[in-house]
Amino acid sequence: DQNAKIMPLQVFSDDADAYTSDIVAAVDYAADNGANIINLSRGTNQYDAILRTAIKRAINLGVLVVAASGNCALNDDPICNNLAPPGRMTYPALYNEVVAVGATTQGGARANFSSYGP
């Protein structure tokens, strides 16, 4: 659509730190200000009830929430160790309400590092 608009919201500091409160504030802001889709290109091995509540609120307002499945399929990063095999999906992509997306190769196959799951 040529009328598409991007609402860029920064939640990570310049030192690559992000807190749940920052992410929740961005999800709430986007949902309250007309976003149709929220993309969460981040992942963690920790369930976060506060973030899930914000995501559910956005969805209840009609927003589609999409999140990266993660880069843990090879289990070569310490944050991946406690994630469920075989695909080792990360949160928030693991929440049932969220559409999870992963990486592909140029040929369209799943990239070997890309987490996957139900």
N, C-alpha and C positions, 0 to 999 in steps of 0.2 A: 504494500500500500504506500503510495507516494505521500500520504498524509501522516505517516507514522512519526511519532515523537519519542525521543529517548529522555528518560529522567535519570541522569547519572547521580548516584548517591554514594559517597565514599564512607565506608565503615572502618577501614583499616587505617591506622596511623602510618606515618612515613617510616616507622620502625617495624611495620608489619604486625602490629598488635591490634586486635579487635576484641571487644567485650560483648557479651550477650546484650547488654543494654543498648549499645550502639547499633547492633544488627536489628534488634526489636524496634528501635526508634526509626530506622530506615524503612523497615517493612510497614510499620504503622503510617509513616509519612506517605509512602508510595500508595498504600491502600486508600488513605484519606484524601489524596490529591489526584485521583483519577487514573492511576495505573491500571492497565488491563492485564499485564503480565509482569510478574516479579521473577527475575533470574538471580538465583543465589549460587554464584560460582565459587563456592567455598565448601569445605567439608571438615568434619571432625569425627572422632570415634566416640564422642560423648552424647548421650541422649540429653536434650535440654527442654524441659517442660515449658519454660517461659517462652522460648522461641517457638515451640510448637503451638502454643496458645496464640501468639501473634500471627503465625501462618494460618491457623484455622480462622481467625478473625478476618484476615485478608480474603480468604476463600469465601467466607460467608458474605463478603461485600462484592463478590463476583470476580475476584482476581484469580487468574491462573498462576500457580506458583510452580516454578521449575527450578531444579537444583542439580548440580553436578553429582554424578554417581561416585566420583572419587578416582584416585589413581593408585588403588591398593591391590589390584588383582595379583600382582607379583609378590605381595607381602614383603617388600624390601624396604619399608619405612617403619620406624617404631610405632607411629600412630595406627598402623594397620594391624598390629599383632592381635588385638582383642576383637577384631571385627569378624563376623561370621563367614567362614568359607562356604562355597568356593569363590564367590565373587567379591567378598569383602567391601560391600557398599558402605558409604559414610552417611552421617546425618548432615543436613536435613533431608537428603534424597531418600533415606529409609522410612520417613514418615509416609503412611498410606495416602495422605492427602496430596502429596507432592508428586509431580511428574519428574522422574529421574532421567537424566540424559548422560550418555557416556561418549568417549572419544572413539573415532573410527580411523582406519587407515585410508589412504587415497583410493584404495579399491573398494571401500565401503564395509570392510570387515571390522569387527571390534578390535581396537588396539590392544595389544597384549597386556598393557599396564592398566587399562581402563576397568574400574570396578563394574560389576554387573549383578543383577539379581531380579527378584520378582517385580 
